[in-house]
Amino acid sequence: FPALDRCLVGLLETRLIGGRKVPKAPVVRMPGAALPGTFGAAFQRLKISVKWLALDEASKRKNSRLIEEFVDLRVVADHPLTWHDVPVKNLRRIHVEELLGRFIATP
């Protein structure tokens, strides 16, 4: 109901805040939060899977360390986006090749 929305916004602007500009609250990323369909969300789902829960603690620690290292990597070196926030469906072969290239020791 657009008309109702405009009316409510007008009421808020004039009566409740006296027409003053209200600063927007900063967006705070919650610890452990992940957008649906991203690598971060996939890691969260993995940790509650039957196969994961069946692993011994040493394997869980090792695999968690490797996964956390991956999701904390920047997709592009000079951009803040990490793999944690990238949708899994956007992963392409070229990305995998580039990632492997970062970890393969060259002679």
Secondary structure, 3 states (H helix, E strand, C coil): CHHHHHHHHHHHHHHHCCCCCCCCCCCCCCCCCCCCCEHHHHHHHHCCCHHHHHCCHHHHHHHHHHHHHHHCCECCCCCCCEHHHCEHHHCCHHHHHHHHHHHCCCC
